[in-house]
């Protein structure tokens, strides 16, 4: 895997199993501040890992991706979903739940998602169904609106 240097440091320390890994993770994330190239943002989603031991430290990565330009963040998240479902399913759920709860993000997310390839729309639909199933009172209406636009059946 050929990663941007700052992303490589994040990736190497993503499990956050020691204080040193947490410090190196934080330093690597700080070094990326202001670097919002598409390639960097796309690669950063490879860092999320469900096996991380320090979720509160990993949340700094959540805040980082949410701080970049909205369309870039949403597009890169969608493009990263198939891979995230393999090793960072819980983080994909967290990111999508946060999007669902924000009217502006949710509206833009839907508009970007409907233009994505079928494979990505299917991954998103699968993930949204899981979110809806786990917390229907909070997410059902929001998820159903998005699913109604994704057009994933029969194509």
N, C-alpha and C positions, 0 to 999 in steps of 0.2 A: 504494500500500500504506500503510495507516494503522497505524503501529506505536507502541506505548508508547515514550515518549522514550528511556529507557535501552536498550531493544531497538533502536531506530532507530540509536543511536550504535554499538552492536555490529554491526548490519547494515552500516552505512556503512564500517566498518573490517574486515569479515570476511575480506577477502583477505590481510590482514596482509603487505602488500608493502613496508612501510618500518618503521623503528623507531618513527616517530611513530604509525603506525596500530596497532602493537603496544601502545604506551603508552596510546593512547586506548581501545583494546579492553579492556585490563586495568582502566582507570579506570571504564569503563562497567559492566563486570562487577562490580566492587567496589561501585558505586552500587546495584546490584540485590540485594546481599546482604540476606537476610531478606525480600525481596519475593517471596512465593510465591502470588500470586493465579493462578487458573487461566488467565486471559488472558495474563499475563506468561509463564507456563511454556509455554503453547501457542505463543506468538509466538517464543519463544527458539529453537525448532527451525528457524525460517526462517533463522537466522544460520549454521547449519552449511553449509559449501560445500566441495566437493571441490577447488576451485581455490585454496584458501588456501595461502600459501607457508610459513607457520610452523605446522606441525602441533602442535608442543609448546605453543604459545600457545593454539591452538584446544582442546587437551586441558583447559585450565582451564574451558572451557565444558562439556565432558563431566563434569568433577567437580562443576560447579555443578548441572547437571540431576540428577545422581545424588544430590545432597545434599538435594533437596526431599523432601517426604513421598512415600513409595514409590508409593502408589496413584495419586497425581496425576501423578507422573513417568511411570509406565508407561502410564496412560491417554492422556496428552498425546502421548507418543511414538507410540503406536499410531495416534492420530488424525492425526498429522503424517506418517506413513510414505508415503502416496501422493505428497505433495509432495516429501518428502525424496528419494525415488527418482529424481526428475528432476534435482536439482542437488547432492545430498549423499548419493548412494548409498553411498559408502565410509564415511561417518560413520554412516549407518544400520546398516551392517554392524558397525562397531566397537561401537556401542551395544548391538546385539542379541547380539553375541558375549559381551560383558561380562555381559549378563543371563543368557545360557545357562550361564555358568560359575558362577553364584550360585544355589544351590538355592532359597533363599527368594524371590529376585526372579523366578526362572524359574516357580515354582509360581504366584505371584500374577499374573505376566504372562499365563500360560495362562488363568487364571480370568477375567481382564479381556478377553483377546482373544476368547474364545468368545462373549462378549456383544456384540462389535462388529458393525457392518454387514458384509455379505458382501464389499463392495469392499475394506474394510480387512483382513479375514481373508485375502482373496486376495493382497493386497500382502505381508502378513506371510508367507504360505505360500511365495510366490515368493522372498522374501528368505531365508527359512530354508533353502529348497532350495539356493540359491546358497552359503550358508555351509556346509551339509553337504557339498556337492560339492567345495568348496575344501579342507576339512579333515575328511574323514569320520571318521577315528579319534577326533578330539576331540569332534565334535558330532553324529555320526549318531544315537546313541541318544536324546540330549536332544531333538534336532529331531524325530525320528520320534514321540516321545511327544506333543509339542505338535501336530504335524500330524494325529495321530490324533484329536485333540479339536476341531480347527478346523471340520470339516464344510464344506469349500469346494466339494466336487464335487457337481454336479447341483442346486444351489439358486440 
